[in-house]
Each structure stands twice: as structure tokens, then as C-alpha cells.
Amino acid sequence: MRARRRTSLLTMVLAVVALLALVSGCGQNTLAEVTVTSTANAVPDGGGSAGQGTATAPSGETNSSSAAPSTTAPPVAAVSASPALNSKGIAPAQPISVTVARGTFDDVALTNPEGKPVGGELSADRTTWKTAEVLGFGKTYKLSGSATGTDGKKVPVAGTFTTVGTNTQVRNTINPPDNAVVGVAAPISVTFGVEPQDKALIQKHVSIDTEPAVEGSWGWVQHDDGRWSLDYRTEKYWPAGTKVHVKAKIYGLKLADNAYAAADLTTDFSIGRNQVVVADVNSHVMVVKRDGKTVATYPASYGRGEDTGDPNLITRSGIHVVNEFFETKLMNNPRYGYSNVPEKWAVRISNNGEFIHANPASTAAQGNSNVTHGCVNLSLADAEAYFKSAIWGDPVEVSGTTVKLGPEDGEIYIWALPYDQWQTMSAL
């Protein structure tokens, strides 16, 4: 009888506990799970050992032992470029550099529209790639590859670069030309179709090599046709026989807005014999020297301006440079009453109208007085002999007048400048 009462009592207790648990769980409108340890050697659902119990927190409450939801961190490697990826309107000569931060490149390639790779160099630490050749005009280049970050994750290397169009190309020239043999005062001219905005940048891409070594300097000059030129002259006359190589690596460089150099320029020429004309207007002769020795003396007549007081009729003093030849030249100067007068064996020595030429009309004055409009007059025979002995770039040293050769007399006035003044005309 007592055993039955005990069993009934235990059953009632368990029922009450279960009811209380159910009521407690309903307080959160959630059905909670509760594990109860009884003295009847029951094993808890939580897996605890006999005599111990665990409870699962009601839904909606925080359990400090629960793990937070996991998120995937982005790759740490970052790829950048100069110019920026997907840039348009870049100069063909502009280097392209691609860099990865917090990682290294696995591979990098830049290809032209035909799929051909552009030459490039990867740094030893594999963090920077640079182009090793220039690009073409009017093309889009594709960048591809991958990089691995310090976190071991890969990132793509991708983008495009588009160069300026072919309509932006500007033609430029270089003089003297290949294989020319020129005089000891010959200048070198790299002449541009538009005025370069950054003259220092352009000058850095022009170089000269000579054999033997010669002291000289570059300077910027605006020529008579309005074009700008980077000219070179030596400190003293070129040594006879000098070999000269000039290289202007200007292809694709920006000259001005919407104007880019169309091509590189080079020239290889040599300096001929040393022939110098010495022309003292008060001596009324013209002396030709070769290697310092007199080889000809010609009776001459020079400009009469010193006698008449007209500076326009004065032969300019200074070092002129032979630069053009005409077996027959039509002389024009309407201001002084003549047009299209043919003169034989004309050698231009400046762009202000000064020539050494034959003039039969002044034969009587040659050797004793100055009667010309500024030119150097010789006899027909002497003018022909000099004409055939001269080459482009020979110096003609005029002295004895009050008017000096200068910029207003044409672009080949540079020998009239002291060398230290000429050096100031460089952009570097």
C-alpha cells in the first residue's frame, strides 16, 4: 500500500514540474526545451553524465557560448596603374606601369588589337610591371593577368589603354641629312611642325655622338618660316673630318595639344675640309683659307651703307654660314629700284639677302670701293671659282662694319652669339 502511494506521489510531482515548465516557456511565445534530472537515473538529452543536467537557452535569447555567423574577407591585393586603368587618349610614348600592393604578380601581359604582346619588364620583387616599348597611334591595348595577395587569394589584372588617334601625328625634320659632307660651321637642326610646349622634355630625347668628341650645345630657335627648331652648334668650329650621329627619339611624344611626333629622327653625316672665308669690307678683297692657309684672294666690293648712311645697305659683321647655292639667282629689291635681276654663281650667306655672287656691273669697283646693296660682289671667274669650292656650312667671317649680324638676319645667326650666350638658349 505504501509503495503505491509513493508511486502516485512521484507521478504528481513530475506532472506539476512539467506544467510549470510549459507555462514558463509560453512567456516568450516560444516553446522551450528543458532537461530535467531526476533521481530515477535518467540520462539527459544533452549528453551529460548521470547526476548532472544542462539547459538550452530559449529561442530569441543570446547564449554567450554560441559562435557568430561567419563572413568571407575580401582579397587584400590591390592592382593600380599609371596611367589609370581604362585610360583613353594617352601618348604612344607614355610608359605604362602596373603595380600590385600587398601581393605579387603571377603574370602580366599587355596585348595589341592583333593579340601580339607588348614588350614589358617585371621587377625582381614581382610587384611592378612596365612597358619596354612604345605603343602605336589609334589603338586599344588589353591588360590581363593575375596577382596573389599576402592572404593567398588571387585577384585579376584587367583593363585597357587607348592611345591618341592617327590624326594627331605631326611630321618633323632633321638636318643635315644622312651622308652629307658639310662645312666646319654647320649647325644641326631638329625642326618641329608645331612649337613644343615642353621643350625640356623634347630636348631630353635628342642626343649627339661625335668622333672625335666636340664641345657644343643645343638651343631653341624660331626659324624664318615660323617653325621652332632645336639647333646645335659647337663652341669652336668643327674639327675637319668629324663623324656625327644625331638621334631624336621623339616618336609618340606630346608636342602640343592634339599634336604628337610621328617618327623618330636620325642622321649620320661628316664634316669636310676646313674652309673659312675672311671678308674685311675695308680691305676690298675676299680671302679664302683652307686649314688656316690662304688658297685664294679675290677683289671684292661690299655694301655701301657705311658711306651713304643707310644701315640697310651695310654688309653685316659677324660669322655668316653658307646655306644655299644658285648658278643663277634672280635678285629683287624693289625698295632700291630693281627686280628679277639675274646674277650668276650666287652663294647665300644669310637670310637677310646677303650673297657672295658675280656682278659684272660692279667690276670696276671690285678691289677698291664698296658700291653694293650689301652683298659681296666678285668677277664672273672669281665667283664661279668660289662657288665650286664652297659647301653648305662653311663660315664667312665678315668684319669692319658698324652693323652686327643678329636674329633679324635669319636663323643661321647663331655663330654671331658668344658661346656662353648661346648656351642660355638651351631648355636644360
KEROZA-497432 format. One record per residue (C-alpha): z, x, y; residue number from 1; residue in one letter. Coordinates in nm, 2 decimals, padded with zeros to 4 digits. Layout:
+--------+--------+--------+------+------+
!      Z !      X !      Y ! resi ! resn !
+--------+--------+--------+------+------+
!      Z !      X !      Y !  NUM !    a !
...
+--------+--------+--------+------+------+
//
This chain:
+--------+--------+--------+------+------+
!      Z !      X !      Y ! resi ! resn !
+--------+--------+--------+------+------+
!  00.00 !  00.00 !  00.00 !    1 !    m !
!  00.08 !  00.29 !  00.24 !    2 !    r !
! -00.25 !  00.46 !  00.16 !    3 !    a !
! -00.45 !  00.16 !  00.26 !    4 !    r !
! -00.26 !  00.13 !  00.59 !    5 !    r !
! -00.32 !  00.49 !  00.67 !    6 !    r !
! -00.70 !  00.45 !  00.60 !    7 !    t !
! -00.72 !  00.14 !  00.82 !    8 !    s !
! -00.53 !  00.32 !  01.10 !    9 !    l !
! -00.77 !  00.61 !  01.09 !   10 !    l !
! -01.07 !  00.39 !  01.09 !   11 !    t !
! -00.94 !  00.21 !  01.40 !   12 !    m !
! -00.87 !  00.54 !  01.58 !   13 !    v !
! -01.22 !  00.66 !  01.52 !   14 !    l !
! -01.37 !  00.33 !  01.64 !   15 !    a !
! -01.18 !  00.35 !  01.96 !   16 !    v !
! -01.29 !  00.71 !  02.03 !   17 !    v !
! -01.65 !  00.62 !  01.96 !   18 !    a !
! -01.63 !  00.32 !  02.20 !   19 !    l !
! -01.47 !  00.53 !  02.48 !   20 !    l !
! -01.75 !  00.80 !  02.43 !   21 !    a !
! -02.01 !  00.53 !  02.46 !   22 !    l !
! -01.86 !  00.38 !  02.78 !   23 !    v !
! -01.82 !  00.73 !  02.93 !   24 !    s !
! -02.19 !  00.81 !  02.86 !   25 !    g !
! -02.31 !  00.49 !  03.03 !   26 !    c !
! -02.15 !  00.60 !  03.36 !   27 !    g !
! -02.47 !  00.82 !  03.42 !   28 !    q !
! -02.71 !  00.56 !  03.28 !   29 !    n !
! -02.77 !  00.82 !  03.01 !   30 !    t !
! -02.69 !  00.82 !  02.65 !   31 !    l !
! -02.49 !  01.14 !  02.60 !   32 !    a !
! -02.43 !  01.33 !  02.28 !   33 !    e !
! -02.07 !  01.41 !  02.19 !   34 !    v !
! -01.95 !  01.61 !  01.89 !   35 !    t !
! -01.60 !  01.54 !  01.77 !   36 !    v !
! -01.40 !  01.75 !  01.54 !   37 !    t !
! -01.19 !  01.55 !  01.30 !   38 !    s !
! -00.91 !  01.66 !  01.07 !   39 !    t !
! -01.14 !  01.55 !  00.79 !   40 !    a !
! -01.30 !  01.89 !  00.76 !   41 !    n !
! -01.63 !  01.76 !  00.91 !   42 !    a !
! -01.88 !  02.03 !  01.02 !   43 !    v !
! -02.00 !  01.99 !  01.39 !   44 !    p !
! -02.38 !  01.94 !  01.45 !   45 !    d !
! -02.36 !  02.23 !  01.70 !   46 !    g !
! -02.31 !  02.47 !  01.41 !   47 !    g !
! -01.96 !  02.57 !  01.49 !   48 !    g !
! -01.71 !  02.67 !  01.22 !   49 !    s !
! -01.46 !  02.43 !  01.08 !   50 !    a !
! -01.17 !  02.35 !  01.32 !   51 !    g !
! -01.39 !  02.42 !  01.64 !   52 !    q !
! -01.61 !  02.19 !  01.85 !   53 !    g !
! -01.89 !  02.22 !  02.11 !   54 !    t !
! -02.04 !  01.97 !  02.35 !   55 !    a !
! -02.39 !  01.93 !  02.51 !   56 !    t !
! -02.38 !  01.85 !  02.88 !   57 !    a !
! -02.50 !  01.51 !  02.98 !   58 !    p !
! -02.86 !  01.50 !  03.09 !   59 !    s !
! -02.90 !  01.55 !  03.47 !   60 !    g !
! -02.61 !  01.80 !  03.50 !   61 !    e !
! -02.65 !  02.17 !  03.53 !   62 !    t !
! -02.55 !  02.39 !  03.25 !   63 !    n !
! -02.49 !  02.75 !  03.36 !   64 !    s !
! -02.59 !  02.88 !  03.02 !   65 !    s !
! -02.94 !  02.72 !  03.04 !   66 !    s !
! -03.24 !  02.95 !  03.12 !   67 !    a !
! -03.45 !  02.88 !  03.44 !   68 !    a !
! -03.82 !  02.78 !  03.40 !   69 !    p !
! -04.04 !  03.10 !  03.37 !   70 !    s !
! -04.33 !  03.18 !  03.63 !   71 !    t !
! -04.61 !  03.44 !  03.60 !   72 !    t !
! -04.60 !  03.71 !  03.88 !   73 !    a !
! -04.94 !  03.78 !  04.04 !   74 !    p !
! -05.10 !  04.13 !  03.98 !   75 !    p !
! -04.98 !  04.40 !  04.22 !   76 !    v !
! -05.30 !  04.59 !  04.25 !   77 !    a !
! -05.49 !  04.52 !  04.58 !   78 !    a !
! -05.85 !  04.62 !  04.65 !   79 !    v !
! -05.98 !  04.67 !  05.00 !   80 !    s !
! -06.30 !  04.82 !  05.15 !   81 !    a !
! -06.43 !  04.98 !  05.47 !   82 !    s !
! -06.64 !  04.81 !  05.60 !   83 !    p !
! -06.47 !  04.49 !  05.47 !   84 !    a !
! -06.60 !  04.33 !  05.15 !   85 !    l !
! -06.89 !  04.10 !  05.21 !   86 !    n !
! -06.98 !  04.26 !  05.54 !   87 !    s !
! -07.32 !  04.20 !  05.69 !   88 !    k !
! -07.53 !  04.39 !  05.95 !   89 !    g !
! -07.40 !  04.74 !  05.85 !   90 !    i !
! -07.58 !  05.06 !  05.94 !   91 !    a !
! -07.77 !  05.21 !  05.64 !   92 !    p !
! -07.60 !  05.55 !  05.72 !   93 !    a !
! -07.25 !  05.40 !  05.74 !   94 !    q !
! -07.04 !  05.52 !  05.44 !   95 !    p !
! -06.88 !  05.26 !  05.22 !   96 !    i !
! -06.52 !  05.33 !  05.10 !   97 !    s !
! -06.33 !  05.11 !  04.84 !   98 !    v !
! -05.96 !  05.17 !  04.79 !   99 !    t !
! -05.70 !  05.03 !  04.55 !  100 !    v !
! -05.33 !  05.01 !  04.63 !  101 !    a !
! -05.06 !  05.01 !  04.36 !  102 !    r !
! -05.31 !  05.09 !  04.09 !  103 !    g !
! -05.61 !  05.29 !  03.99 !  104 !    t !
! -05.98 !  05.21 !  03.93 !  105 !    f !
! -06.11 !  05.17 !  03.58 !  106 !    d !
! -06.47 !  05.17 !  03.70 !  107 !    d !
! -06.66 !  05.10 !  04.03 !  108 !    v !
! -07.03 !  05.05 !  04.08 !  109 !    a !
! -07.25 !  04.96 !  04.38 !  110 !    l !
! -07.60 !  04.85 !  04.29 !  111 !    t !
! -07.91 !  04.77 !  04.50 !  112 !    n !
! -08.11 !  04.45 !  04.46 !  113 !    p !
! -08.30 !  04.60 !  04.18 !  114 !    e !
! -07.98 !  04.68 !  03.99 !  115 !    g !
! -08.01 !  05.06 !  04.05 !  116 !    k !
! -07.67 !  05.23 !  04.10 !  117 !    p !
! -07.59 !  05.38 !  04.44 !  118 !    v !
! -07.45 !  05.73 !  04.42 !  119 !    g !
! -07.08 !  05.75 !  04.47 !  120 !    g !
! -06.77 !  05.96 !  04.42 !  121 !    e !
! -06.43 !  05.86 !  04.27 !  122 !    l !
! -06.13 !  06.05 !  04.39 !  123 !    s !
! -05.93 !  06.26 !  04.15 !  124 !    a !
! -05.64 !  06.01 !  04.15 !  125 !    d !
! -05.89 !  05.73 !  04.09 !  126 !    r !
! -05.77 !  05.53 !  04.40 !  127 !    t !
! -06.07 !  05.57 !  04.63 !  128 !    t !
! -06.45 !  05.54 !  04.57 !  129 !    w !
! -06.70 !  05.64 !  04.84 !  130 !    k !
! -07.08 !  05.62 !  04.86 !  131 !    t !
! -07.25 !  05.96 !  04.83 !  132 !    a !
! -07.59 !  05.85 !  04.96 !  133 !    e !
! -07.73 !  05.63 !  05.24 !  134 !    v !
! -07.85 !  05.27 !  05.19 !  135 !    l !
! -08.17 !  05.10 !  05.27 !  136 !    g !
! -08.27 !  04.87 !  05.55 !  137 !    f !
! -08.25 !  04.49 !  05.49 !  138 !    g !
! -08.08 !  04.50 !  05.15 !  139 !    k !
! -07.77 !  04.34 !  04.99 !  140 !    t !
! -07.57 !  04.57 !  04.76 !  141 !    y !
! -07.34 !  04.43 !  04.49 !  142 !    k !
! -07.00 !  04.59 !  04.42 !  143 !    l !
! -06.85 !  04.55 !  04.08 !  144 !    s !
! -06.58 !  04.70 !  03.85 !  145 !    g !
! -06.21 !  04.66 !  03.79 !  146 !    s !
! -05.87 !  04.82 !  03.86 !  147 !    a !
! -05.54 !  04.83 !  03.67 !  148 !    t !
! -05.22 !  04.79 !  03.87 !  149 !    g !
! -04.89 !  04.97 !  03.81 !  150 !    t !
! -04.78 !  04.65 !  03.64 !  151 !    d !
! -05.05 !  04.70 !  03.38 !  152 !    g !
! -05.25 !  04.40 !  03.49 !  153 !    k !
! -05.63 !  04.42 !  03.57 !  154 !    k !
! -05.79 !  04.29 !  03.89 !  155 !    v !
! -06.17 !  04.26 !  03.95 !  156 !    p !
! -06.36 !  04.47 !  04.20 !  157 !    v !
! -06.62 !  04.25 !  04.35 !  158 !    a !
! -06.81 !  04.19 !  04.68 !  159 !    g !
! -07.13 !  04.26 !  04.87 !  160 !    t !
! -07.26 !  04.47 !  05.16 !  161 !    f !
! -07.57 !  04.37 !  05.36 !  162 !    t !
! -07.75 !  04.62 !  05.58 !  163 !    t !
! -07.94 !  04.56 !  05.91 !  164 !    v !
! -08.30 !  04.44 !  05.88 !  165 !    g !
! -08.61 !  04.65 !  05.89 !  166 !    t !
! -08.69 !  04.51 !  06.23 !  167 !    n !
! -08.41 !  04.73 !  06.38 !  168 !    t !
! -08.58 !  05.06 !  06.28 !  169 !    q !
! -08.67 !  05.30 !  06.57 !  170 !    v !
! -08.91 !  05.59 !  06.55 !  171 !    r !
! -08.80 !  05.93 !  06.68 !  172 !    n !
! -08.98 !  06.26 !  06.70 !  173 !    t !
! -08.91 !  06.63 !  06.69 !  174 !    i !
! -09.10 !  06.93 !  06.85 !  175 !    n !
! -09.22 !  07.20 !  06.79 !  176 !    p !
! -09.39 !  07.07 !  06.48 !  177 !    p !
! -09.39 !  07.23 !  06.13 !  178 !    d !
! -09.57 !  07.57 !  06.11 !  179 !    n !
! -09.61 !  07.61 !  06.48 !  180 !    a !
! -09.60 !  07.95 !  06.64 !  181 !    v !
! -09.45 !  07.93 !  06.99 !  182 !    v !
! -09.35 !  08.14 !  07.28 !  183 !    g !
! -09.01 !  08.30 !  07.35 !  184 !    v !
! -08.90 !  08.04 !  07.60 !  185 !    a !
! -08.99 !  07.74 !  07.37 !  186 !    a !
! -08.74 !  07.46 !  07.38 !  187 !    p !
! -08.67 !  07.23 !  07.08 !  188 !    i !
! -08.67 !  06.86 !  07.15 !  189 !    s !
! -08.54 !  06.57 !  06.93 !  190 !    v !
! -08.66 !  06.27 !  07.12 !  191 !    t !
! -08.54 !  05.91 !  07.07 !  192 !    f !
! -08.72 !  05.58 !  07.11 !  193 !    g !
! -08.41 !  05.43 !  07.28 !  194 !    v !
! -08.12 !  05.60 !  07.46 !  195 !    e !
! -07.85 !  05.67 !  07.21 !  196 !    p !
! -07.52 !  05.50 !  07.30 !  197 !    q !
! -07.31 !  05.76 !  07.12 !  198 !    d !
! -07.48 !  06.09 !  07.20 !  199 !    k !
! -07.20 !  06.29 !  07.04 !  200 !    a !
! -07.24 !  06.11 !  06.71 !  201 !    l !
! -07.61 !  06.18 !  06.71 !  202 !    i !
! -07.57 !  06.54 !  06.81 !  203 !    q !
! -07.32 !  06.60 !  06.52 !  204 !    k !
! -07.61 !  06.51 !  06.28 !  205 !    h !
! -07.85 !  06.77 !  06.43 !  206 !    v !
! -07.84 !  07.13 !  06.31 !  207 !    s !
! -08.03 !  07.45 !  06.36 !  208 !    i !
! -08.06 !  07.76 !  06.15 !  209 !    d !
! -08.24 !  08.08 !  06.27 !  210 !    t !
! -08.33 !  08.41 !  06.12 !  211 !    e !
! -08.20 !  08.63 !  06.29 !  212 !    p !
! -07.90 !  08.45 !  06.44 !  213 !    a !
! -07.96 !  08.35 !  06.80 !  214 !    v !
! -07.72 !  08.22 !  07.07 !  215 !    e !
! -07.82 !  07.88 !  07.20 !  216 !    g !
! -07.70 !  07.53 !  07.30 !  217 !    s !
! -07.81 !  07.17 !  07.28 !  218 !    w !
! -07.83 !  06.95 !  07.59 !  219 !    g !
! -07.93 !  06.59 !  07.67 !  220 !    w !
! -08.23 !  06.55 !  07.90 !  221 !    v !
! -08.42 !  06.24 !  08.01 !  222 !    q !
! -08.79 !  06.33 !  07.98 !  223 !    h !
! -09.07 !  06.23 !  08.22 !  224 !    d !
! -09.17 !  05.93 !  08.00 !  225 !    d !
! -08.82 !  05.79 !  08.03 !  226 !    g !
! -08.71 !  05.88 !  07.68 !  227 !    r !
! -08.39 !  06.07 !  07.61 !  228 !    w !
! -08.41 !  06.39 !  07.42 !  229 !    s !
! -08.16 !  06.63 !  07.26 !  230 !    l !
! -08.31 !  06.97 !  07.37 !  231 !    d !
! -08.22 !  07.32 !  07.26 !  232 !    y !
! -08.26 !  07.64 !  07.45 !  233 !    r !
! -08.14 !  07.99 !  07.38 !  234 !    t !
! -07.91 !  08.19 !  07.61 !  235 !    e !
! -08.19 !  08.45 !  07.65 !  236 !    k !
! -08.55 !  08.44 !  07.53 !  237 !    y !
! -08.60 !  08.40 !  07.15 !  238 !    w !
! -08.65 !  08.73 !  06.97 !  239 !    p !
! -09.01 !  08.77 !  06.87 !  240 !    a !
! -09.07 !  08.67 !  06.51 !  241 !    g !
! -08.76 !  08.45 !  06.48 !  242 !    t !
! -08.78 !  08.19 !  06.20 !  243 !    k !
! -08.63 !  07.85 !  06.30 !  244 !    v !
! -08.53 !  07.55 !  06.09 !  245 !    h !
! -08.41 !  07.23 !  06.25 !  246 !    v !
! -08.27 !  06.93 !  06.07 !  247 !    k !
! -08.18 !  06.59 !  06.22 !  248 !    a !
! -08.01 !  06.38 !  05.95 !  249 !    k !
! -08.02 !  06.07 !  06.16 !  250 !    i !
! -08.17 !  05.81 !  05.92 !  251 !    y !
! -07.98 !  05.48 !  05.94 !  252 !    g !
! -07.76 !  05.59 !  06.23 !  253 !    l !
! -07.70 !  05.34 !  06.50 !  254 !    k !
! -07.87 !  05.44 !  06.82 !  255 !    l !
! -07.80 !  05.13 !  07.02 !  256 !    a !
! -07.76 !  04.75 !  06.96 !  257 !    d !
! -08.02 !  04.64 !  06.71 !  258 !    n !
! -08.17 !  04.99 !  06.70 !  259 !    a !
! -08.12 !  05.24 !  06.41 !  260 !    y !
! -08.30 !  05.57 !  06.34 !  261 !    a !
! -08.59 !  05.50 !  06.10 !  262 !    a !
! -08.60 !  05.85 !  05.94 !  263 !    a !
! -08.45 !  06.20 !  05.91 !  264 !    d !
! -08.65 !  06.47 !  06.10 !  265 !    l !
! -08.70 !  06.83 !  06.02 !  266 !    t !
! -08.92 !  07.11 !  06.14 !  267 !    t !
! -08.98 !  07.47 !  06.05 !  268 !    d !
! -09.16 !  07.70 !  06.30 !  269 !    f !
! -09.16 !  08.05 !  06.42 !  270 !    s !
! -09.15 !  08.25 !  06.74 !  271 !    i !
! -09.46 !  08.45 !  06.82 !  272 !    g !
! -09.50 !  08.77 !  07.02 !  273 !    r !
! -09.30 !  08.82 !  07.34 !  274 !    n !
! -09.54 !  08.75 !  07.63 !  275 !    q !
! -09.40 !  08.69 !  07.98 !  276 !    v !
! -09.59 !  08.62 !  08.30 !  277 !    v !
! -09.43 !  08.77 !  08.61 !  278 !    v !
! -09.56 !  08.59 !  08.92 !  279 !    a !
! -09.42 !  08.72 !  09.26 !  280 !    d !
! -09.60 !  08.50 !  09.51 !  281 !    v !
! -09.57 !  08.76 !  09.78 !  282 !    n !
! -09.75 !  09.02 !  09.57 !  283 !    s !
! -10.06 !  08.81 !  09.54 !  284 !    h !
! -10.10 !  08.92 !  09.17 !  285 !    v !
! -10.00 !  08.77 !  08.84 !  286 !    m !
! -09.88 !  09.02 !  08.58 !  287 !    v !
! -09.88 !  08.96 !  08.20 !  288 !    v !
! -09.63 !  09.16 !  08.00 !  289 !    k !
! -09.60 !  09.18 !  07.62 !  290 !    r !
! -09.29 !  09.33 !  07.46 !  291 !    d !
! -09.20 !  09.45 !  07.81 !  292 !    g !
! -09.52 !  09.64 !  07.87 !  293 !    k !
! -09.78 !  09.53 !  08.12 !  294 !    t !
! -10.11 !  09.42 !  07.95 !  295 !    v !
! -10.29 !  09.26 !  08.24 !  296 !    a !
! -10.27 !  09.23 !  08.62 !  297 !    t !
! -10.48 !  08.95 !  08.78 !  298 !    y !
! -10.54 !  08.90 !  09.15 !  299 !    p !
! -10.39 !  08.56 !  09.24 !  300 !    a !
! -10.34 !  08.31 !  09.51 !  301 !    s !
! -10.03 !  08.08 !  09.52 !  302 !    y !
! -09.91 !  07.78 !  09.72 !  303 !    g !
! -09.95 !  07.80 !  10.10 !  304 !    r !
! -09.65 !  07.58 !  10.18 !  305 !    g !
! -09.43 !  07.87 !  10.30 !  306 !    e !
! -09.69 !  07.93 !  10.57 !  307 !    d !
! -09.76 !  07.57 !  10.66 !  308 !    t !
! -09.40 !  07.44 !  10.63 !  309 !    g !
! -09.49 !  07.18 !  10.37 !  310 !    d !
! -09.25 !  07.21 !  10.08 !  311 !    p !
! -09.49 !  07.01 !  09.86 !  312 !    n !
! -09.73 !  07.30 !  09.87 !  313 !    l !
! -09.48 !  07.56 !  09.77 !  314 !    i !
! -09.51 !  07.72 !  09.42 !  315 !    t !
! -09.15 !  07.67 !  09.27 !  316 !    r !
! -08.94 !  07.97 !  09.19 !  317 !    s !
! -08.78 !  07.99 !  08.85 !  318 !    g !
! -08.87 !  08.02 !  08.48 !  319 !    i !
! -09.16 !  07.78 !  08.40 !  320 !    h !
! -09.27 !  07.71 !  08.04 !  321 !    v !
! -09.63 !  07.69 !  07.93 !  322 !    v !
! -09.67 !  07.34 !  07.77 !  323 !    n !
! -10.03 !  07.22 !  07.79 !  324 !    e !
! -10.39 !  07.36 !  07.78 !  325 !    f !
! -10.72 !  07.22 !  07.92 !  326 !    f !
! -11.05 !  07.40 !  07.91 !  327 !    e !
! -11.15 !  07.17 !  08.19 !  328 !    t !
! -10.89 !  06.97 !  08.39 !  329 !    k !
! -10.96 !  06.70 !  08.65 !  330 !    l !
! -10.73 !  06.78 !  08.94 !  331 !    m !
! -10.61 !  06.49 !  09.15 !  332 !    n !
! -10.40 !  06.49 !  09.47 !  333 !    n !
! -10.52 !  06.20 !  09.70 !  334 !    p !
! -10.25 !  06.29 !  09.95 !  335 !    r !
! -10.43 !  06.61 !  10.02 !  336 !    y !
! -10.78 !  06.47 !  10.00 !  337 !    g !
! -10.91 !  06.55 !  09.65 !  338 !    y !
! -10.96 !  06.35 !  09.33 !  339 !    s !
! -11.11 !  06.44 !  08.99 !  340 !    n !
! -11.20 !  06.79 !  09.08 !  341 !    v !
! -11.28 !  06.98 !  08.76 !  342 !    p !
! -11.11 !  07.31 !  08.72 !  343 !    e !
! -11.16 !  07.55 !  08.42 !  344 !    k !
! -10.91 !  07.72 !  08.20 !  345 !    w !
! -10.60 !  07.52 !  08.31 !  346 !    a !
! -10.26 !  07.60 !  08.17 !  347 !    v !
! -09.98 !  07.36 !  08.27 !  348 !    r !
! -09.66 !  07.53 !  08.35 !  349 !    i !
! -09.46 !  07.23 !  08.48 !  350 !    s !
! -09.49 !  06.86 !  08.50 !  351 !    n !
! -09.50 !  06.85 !  08.89 !  352 !    n !
! -09.87 !  06.95 !  08.88 !  353 !    g !
! -09.84 !  07.33 !  08.87 !  354 !    e !
! -10.11 !  07.50 !  08.66 !  355 !    f !
! -10.25 !  07.85 !  08.62 !  356 !    i !
! -10.62 !  07.79 !  08.64 !  357 !    h !
! -10.96 !  07.92 !  08.76 !  358 !    a !
! -11.07 !  07.82 !  09.11 !  359 !    n !
! -11.39 !  07.98 !  09.24 !  360 !    p !
! -11.33 !  07.82 !  09.58 !  361 !    a !
! -11.03 !  08.04 !  09.64 !  362 !    s !
! -11.18 !  08.36 !  09.51 !  363 !    t !
! -11.18 !  08.53 !  09.85 !  364 !    a !
! -10.80 !  08.47 !  09.89 !  365 !    a !
! -10.70 !  08.59 !  09.54 !  366 !    q !
! -10.52 !  08.91 !  09.57 !  367 !    g !
! -10.45 !  08.89 !  09.94 !  368 !    n !
! -10.32 !  08.55 !  10.06 !  369 !    s !
! -10.18 !  08.22 !  09.94 !  370 !    n !
! -10.40 !  07.92 !  10.00 !  371 !    v !
! -10.34 !  07.68 !  09.71 !  372 !    t !
! -10.16 !  07.34 !  09.68 !  373 !    h !
! -09.90 !  07.51 !  09.46 !  374 !    g !
! -10.10 !  07.62 !  09.16 !  375 !    c !
! -10.17 !  07.98 !  09.06 !  376 !    v !
! -10.54 !  08.04 !  09.12 !  377 !    n !
! -10.73 !  08.31 !  08.92 !  378 !    l !
! -11.10 !  08.40 !  08.89 !  379 !    s !
! -11.30 !  08.24 !  08.61 !  380 !    l !
! -11.30 !  08.55 !  08.40 !  381 !    a !
! -10.93 !  08.62 !  08.45 !  382 !    d !
! -10.83 !  08.26 !  08.40 !  383 !    a !
! -11.02 !  08.25 !  08.07 !  384 !    e !
! -10.86 !  08.57 !  07.95 !  385 !    a !
! -10.51 !  08.45 !  08.03 !  386 !    y !
! -10.58 !  08.10 !  07.88 !  387 !    f !
! -10.68 !  08.26 !  07.55 !  388 !    k !
! -10.37 !  08.49 !  07.54 !  389 !    s !
! -10.11 !  08.22 !  07.61 !  390 !    a !
! -09.93 !  07.99 !  07.36 !  391 !    i !
! -09.70 !  07.69 !  07.40 !  392 !    w !
! -09.35 !  07.80 !  07.50 !  393 !    g !
! -09.45 !  08.12 !  07.69 !  394 !    d !
! -09.23 !  08.18 !  08.00 !  395 !    p !
! -09.38 !  08.21 !  08.35 !  396 !    v !
! -09.13 !  08.37 !  08.59 !  397 !    e !
! -09.22 !  08.27 !  08.95 !  398 !    v !
! -09.03 !  08.43 !  09.24 !  399 !    s !
! -09.05 !  08.48 !  09.61 !  400 !    g !
! -09.03 !  08.12 !  09.74 !  401 !    t !
! -08.76 !  07.90 !  09.90 !  402 !    t !
! -08.80 !  07.61 !  09.67 !  403 !    v !
! -08.65 !  07.63 !  09.32 !  404 !    k !
! -08.77 !  07.46 !  09.01 !  405 !    l !
! -08.55 !  07.17 !  08.92 !  406 !    g !
! -08.52 !  06.83 !  08.74 !  407 !    p !
! -08.77 !  06.66 !  08.97 !  408 !    e !
! -09.03 !  06.90 !  08.84 !  409 !    d !
! -09.03 !  06.77 !  08.49 !  410 !    g !
! -08.82 !  06.80 !  08.17 !  411 !    e !
! -08.91 !  07.17 !  08.10 !  412 !    i !
! -08.70 !  07.29 !  08.39 !  413 !    y !
! -08.41 !  07.39 !  08.17 !  414 !    i !
! -08.47 !  07.77 !  08.20 !  415 !    w !
! -08.41 !  07.73 !  08.57 !  416 !    a !
! -08.05 !  07.65 !  08.50 !  417 !    l !
! -07.78 !  07.91 !  08.44 !  418 !    p !
! -07.69 !  07.91 !  08.08 !  419 !    y !
! -07.33 !  07.80 !  08.14 !  420 !    d !
! -07.46 !  07.50 !  08.33 !  421 !    q !
! -07.70 !  07.42 !  08.05 !  422 !    w !
! -07.41 !  07.42 !  07.81 !  423 !    q !
! -07.23 !  07.14 !  08.00 !  424 !    t !
! -07.52 !  06.91 !  07.92 !  425 !    m !
! -07.41 !  06.90 !  07.55 !  426 !    s !
! -07.23 !  06.59 !  07.43 !  427 !    a !
! -06.99 !  06.81 !  07.21 !  428 !    l !
+--------+--------+--------+------+------+
//
